[in-house]
Structure formats: structure tokens, C-alpha cells
Amino acid sequence: MLMAKGGDLKRELMDILACPVCKGELELRVETEEENEIIIGSLICHQCDETYPIEDAIPNMLPPHMRTTE
């Protein structure tokens, strides 16, 4: 639901994304983009002040307390 075919985050999916913590609107910040595919960036919720990273075109939409760090 969050990603297009192949697991890639596409700009047009921003209309259906919401913060998993508070259901607030997300702002997209892009660092690297290729042909309408976000490669590196973040999704920011200003309502609850959470940030969700996008790495290798895959958004990590887990709430912060559920993320693992390696």
C-alpha cells in the first residue's frame, strides 16, 4: 500500500500516506530522486514531530519505538 510495484516509493503515493503514529499529513523531503522514484529522503510529520527515513527507495514507516538500529 505504501509502495509501488517492486517496493519503490513514488511521488504520487504521497496523497494516501499518513503518519502511522498520529495519522497526520506527511511532508516529503527528497535527497535523491530518479525518474519520479524517491531513492533517499524522509517523510516528516509536523503534527507529532516524527521523521520516517527513506533509504534505497524504501520508506521505514514503523513507529520510532519499533525500529531497530544496526
Buried (B, 14 or more C-beta within 10 A) or exposed (E): EBBBEEEBBBEEBBEEBBBBBEEBEBEBEEEEBEEEBBBBBBBBBEBEEBEBEBEEBBBBBEEEEEEEEE
